[in-house]
Amino acid sequence: MDEIWFTRCPVPTATGIAADRGWLAEEFAADGIAVRSLQDAPADVAADHHFTHALGGLFREGGNVPALWARSRGEATRLIALTWIEERQSILVRADSGLRTPEQLRGRRLAVPVHPIGIDFWRAMALHGFAGALSLAGLGLDDARLVPVPGSSEGQWEGELAALRDGLVDAVYVKGALAVEAAQRFGAVVAIDLDAAADRRARVNNGTPRPITVHQSLLDEHPELVARFLAVLLEAAEWAGEHPADLARILSAETGAGAVGVAGAYRADTGHNLRLDLSGERLELLEQQERFLHAQGFLPERVAVLEWADHEPLRQARALLAGRRART
């Protein structure tokens, strides 16, 4: 094997941190293995493989909607780790709307973006975001009016926020650093802060929890490479918790947002929350997401999450890291 590929979404990821620090390339240099970012490939190739995972030597750390979709379509991927990062998930409204509680979403027009892509994760995020907000009042999506809004090519959330500004919808679901900046541009305000909900099930969505997946062929043929890759990510997650200023710089570069957006979206303890695991709790939360996506028609077939998960690579990575540290 002479090359490994990785891809990640523009959000906080251990993969993004490890890539920024040069640790992935350093780990495999002596083996003559090049470590390449899928984001550096031609746009059409990168986009396709990022969603379909139809590339044997690819590590993917990103949203769970495409990951579950790829598995549902029959791609032989395996789930090897999960993270959970609070990303300022919220419901935005016009400042003069008076809408401030989950109960007030009843009967309201909720913006549901529509993008012409193979798996419309934007639409999935909005639907589950609104479902989470409505659940806080014992309500469901049937209690509101879902309004399709064409996705904008001008940037994330632009189409939905323009519809909000123009009075075509009453509420928009957003998350992340770019959403903080977009809300400021459009004068939208937070009506419901999903991150403040005591029950994290209300904010299960595309990035919560966020999976790391690999192809079964890579696990079968090079299990030691998978363990080494994960060991680097474990170190990157630890490093993030100890270097908040550096982490903020990396998050700005990864998300494309400025300091205000990063500070507004990610908590001060974000660096400590990048840890990788496959705990029963996180797997249960991913099962909740799988059930929702299938019920909403995003997954052609059910995904047995517990069977999809392979605990051995992460166990080996932790043992490998502990052994290296014991020798130093």
C-alpha positions in Angstrom: 0.0 0.0 0.0 1.5 3.3 -1.0 -1.2 5.9 -0.1 -3.9 6.6 2.4 -6.7 9.0 1.9 -8.6 11.0 4.5 -11.6 13.3 4.4 -13.3 15.4 7.0 -16.2 17.9 7.1 -15.5 21.6 7.8 -16.1 21.2 11.5 -14.0 20.3 14.6 -12.4 16.9 13.9 -9.4 15.1 15.3 -8.5 14.3 11.7 -8.4 18.0 10.8 -6.2 18.8 13.8 -3.8 15.9 13.1 -3.5 17.0 9.4 -2.8 20.6 10.5 0.0 19.4 12.8 1.5 17.2 10.1 1.2 14.1 12.3 -0.6 11.9 9.8 2.1 12.3 7.1 4.8 11.9 9.8 3.3 8.6 11.1 3.5 6.9 7.7 6.4 8.5 6.1 8.9 5.8 7.0 6.6 3.2 5.4 6.7 5.1 2.1 2.9 5.7 2.4 1.7 9.0 1.3 -1.2 10.5 3.3 -3.5 12.6 1.1 -6.5 14.7 1.8 -9.5 14.0 -0.3 -10.2 17.8 -0.3 -7.0 18.1 -2.5 -8.5 15.8 -5.2 -10.5 17.2 -8.1 -13.8 18.6 -6.8 -16.0 16.0 -8.6 -13.9 13.1 -7.3 -13.7 14.5 -3.8 -17.4 15.2 -3.5 -18.4 11.8 -4.7 -16.1 9.8 -2.5 -16.7 12.0 0.6 -20.4 11.0 0.4 -20.2 7.5 -1.1 -17.0 6.3 0.6 -16.4 4.2 -2.5 -12.6 4.3 -2.0 -10.9 1.5 -0.1 -8.1 3.4 1.4 -10.2 6.2 2.8 -10.7 7.3 6.4 -13.8 9.5 6.8 -14.6 11.7 9.8 -17.7 13.7 9.1 -21.5 13.9 9.3 -23.4 10.8 10.0 -26.0 11.3 7.3 -23.7 10.5 4.4 -22.0 7.8 6.4 -25.2 6.0 7.2 -26.5 6.5 3.7 -23.4 4.9 2.2 -23.7 1.9 4.5 -27.5 1.7 3.8 -26.7 1.6 0.0 -24.5 -1.4 0.6 -21.0 0.1 0.8 -18.8 -2.2 3.0 -17.8 0.4 5.5 -17.2 0.0 9.2 -17.8 2.4 12.1 -14.6 2.6 14.2 -15.1 5.7 16.4 -17.6 8.4 17.3 -17.2 12.0 18.6 -19.7 14.4 20.0 -19.1 18.2 19.7 -21.6 20.8 20.7 -21.9 23.1 17.7 -24.4 25.8 18.6 -27.4 24.1 17.2 -30.3 26.6 17.3 -33.6 27.8 15.8 -33.3 31.3 14.5 -36.2 33.7 14.0 -36.7 37.4 13.1 -36.0 39.7 15.9 -39.5 41.1 15.9 -41.3 37.7 15.7 -41.9 37.1 19.4 -41.2 33.4 18.9 -39.0 32.3 21.8 -40.2 28.8 23.0 -40.6 25.3 21.5 -44.3 25.5 22.2 -44.6 28.5 19.8 -43.3 26.4 16.9 -46.8 24.8 16.6 -48.3 25.8 13.3 -45.3 27.8 12.3 -43.6 27.8 8.8 -40.3 26.0 9.2 -37.6 26.3 6.5 -36.5 23.0 5.0 -33.7 23.5 2.5 -33.6 21.4 -0.7 -30.3 20.7 -2.4 -29.9 18.7 -5.7 -27.3 16.3 -4.3 -27.2 12.5 -3.9 -27.9 12.7 -0.2 -29.4 16.0 0.9 -27.9 16.1 4.4 -28.9 19.8 4.7 -32.6 18.8 4.5 -32.0 16.0 6.9 -30.3 18.3 9.4 -33.1 20.8 9.3 -35.8 18.2 9.7 -34.1 16.6 12.7 -33.1 20.0 14.2 -36.8 21.1 14.1 -37.9 17.7 15.4 -35.5 18.1 18.3 -36.8 21.5 19.1 -40.5 20.5 18.8 -39.8 17.5 21.1 -39.0 19.8 23.9 -42.7 20.8 23.9 -44.0 17.3 23.3 -44.6 18.1 19.7 -43.6 16.6 16.3 -43.0 17.7 12.8 -46.7 17.1 12.0 -47.5 20.0 14.4 -45.7 22.5 12.2 -45.7 23.5 8.5 -42.6 22.4 6.6 -41.7 24.9 3.8 -39.2 23.8 1.1 -36.6 26.4 0.4 -34.1 26.1 -2.5 -30.6 25.9 -1.1 -28.4 28.8 -2.0 -25.1 28.6 -3.8 -23.9 31.8 -2.1 -23.1 30.0 1.2 -24.4 28.0 4.1 -27.8 29.0 5.4 -28.1 31.9 3.0 -31.2 30.6 1.2 -33.1 29.8 4.5 -32.1 33.1 6.2 -33.1 35.1 3.1 -36.5 33.4 3.2 -36.8 34.2 6.9 -35.9 37.9 6.3 -38.5 38.1 3.5 -41.2 36.7 5.7 -41.6 33.4 3.7 -40.8 31.3 6.8 -41.0 31.8 10.5 -37.9 29.8 11.7 -34.6 28.4 10.5 -32.5 25.6 11.9 -28.7 26.3 11.9 -25.5 25.0 13.5 -21.9 25.8 13.6 -19.6 28.8 13.2 -20.7 30.0 9.8 -24.3 30.1 11.0 -23.3 32.5 13.8 -21.9 34.9 11.2 -24.8 34.4 8.8 -27.3 35.1 11.6 -25.5 38.4 12.3 -25.6 39.4 8.7 -29.4 38.8 8.4 -30.3 40.1 11.8 -31.8 36.8 12.9 -31.9 35.9 16.6 -31.8 32.7 18.6 -35.3 31.6 19.7 -34.4 28.1 20.9 -30.9 27.1 21.9 -30.8 23.3 21.5 -27.3 23.1 23.1 -29.0 24.2 26.3 -31.4 21.3 26.4 -30.7 19.0 29.3 -31.5 15.9 27.2 -28.9 15.5 24.4 -31.3 13.4 22.5 -33.0 16.7 21.4 -29.9 17.6 19.4 -29.0 14.3 17.8 -28.2 15.3 14.2 -25.7 15.0 11.4 -22.7 15.8 13.6 -24.0 14.5 16.9 -22.6 12.0 17.1 -20.0 12.3 14.3 -18.6 9.0 13.0 -15.2 7.9 11.8 -15.5 5.2 9.2 -13.2 3.1 7.0 -13.8 0.5 4.3 -13.9 -3.2 5.4 -11.2 -3.9 2.8 -8.8 -1.7 4.6 -9.5 -3.3 7.9 -9.1 -6.8 6.4 -5.9 -6.1 4.5 -4.1 -3.5 6.8 -5.6 -3.5 10.3 -2.3 -2.2 11.7 -2.5 0.9 9.5 -6.0 1.6 10.8 -4.9 1.3 14.4 -1.9 3.6 13.8 -4.2 6.2 12.1 -6.6 6.1 15.1 -3.6 6.4 17.5 -2.7 9.7 15.8 -6.2 10.9 16.1 -6.3 10.0 19.8 -3.1 12.1 20.3 -4.6 15.0 18.3 -7.8 15.0 20.5 -5.6 15.1 23.6 -3.5 17.9 22.2 -6.6 20.0 21.4 -7.6 20.1 25.0 -4.3 21.5 26.0 -3.9 24.2 23.3 -7.1 26.2 23.1 -5.5 29.2 21.2 -4.1 26.9 18.5 -7.3 25.0 18.3 -9.2 28.2 17.7 -6.9 28.9 14.8 -7.4 25.5 13.3 -11.1 25.6 13.7 -11.2 28.9 11.8 -9.2 27.4 9.0 -11.3 24.2 9.0 -14.7 25.9 9.1 -13.9 29.0 7.1 -15.3 31.2 9.8 -13.7 34.1 11.6 -12.9 34.4 15.3 -16.4 35.7 16.2 -18.0 32.7 14.5 -15.7 30.2 16.1 -16.1 31.7 19.5 -19.9 31.8 19.1 -20.3 28.3 18.0 -17.9 26.3 20.1 -17.7 26.1 23.8 -14.5 26.7 25.8 -14.3 23.0 26.5 -14.5 21.9 22.8 -10.9 20.8 22.9 -11.6 18.4 25.7 -14.6 16.9 23.9 -12.9 15.6 20.8 -12.2 12.3 22.3 -12.9 9.2 20.3 -15.0 6.3 21.6 -17.6 3.8 20.8 -19.5 3.9 24.1 -22.9 2.4 24.4 -24.4 5.8 24.9 -23.0 7.2 21.7 -24.0 4.2 19.7 -27.6 4.5 21.1 -27.7 8.1 20.0 -26.5 7.1 16.5 -29.3 4.5 16.5 -31.7 7.3 17.2 -30.4 9.2 14.1 -30.6 6.0 12.0 -34.2 5.5 12.9 -35.1 9.1 12.1 -33.3 9.1 8.8 -34.9 5.9 7.7 -38.4 7.0 8.7 -37.9 10.2 6.7 -36.8 8.3 3.6 -33.1 9.2 3.6 -31.9 5.6 4.0 -33.0 3.0 1.4 -32.3 0.2 3.9 -32.0 0.0 7.6 -28.5 0.1 9.2 -27.9 -2.1 12.1 -25.6 0.3 14.0 -24.3 -2.1 16.6 -23.3 -4.6 13.9 -21.8 -1.8 11.8 -19.5 -0.8 14.7 -16.1 -2.5 15.0 -14.5 -1.9 18.5 -11.2 -3.6 17.7 -9.4 -0.9 15.8 -9.9 1.7 18.6 -8.9 -0.9 21.2 -5.7 -1.6 19.3 -5.0 2.1 18.8 -5.3 2.8 22.5 -3.0 -0.1 23.3 -0.5 1.1 20.7 -0.5 4.6 22.1 -0.1 3.3 25.7 2.8 1.1 24.6 4.6 4.0 22.9 4.3 6.1 25.9 5.5 3.4 28.2 8.7 3.2 26.2 9.4 6.9 26.4 
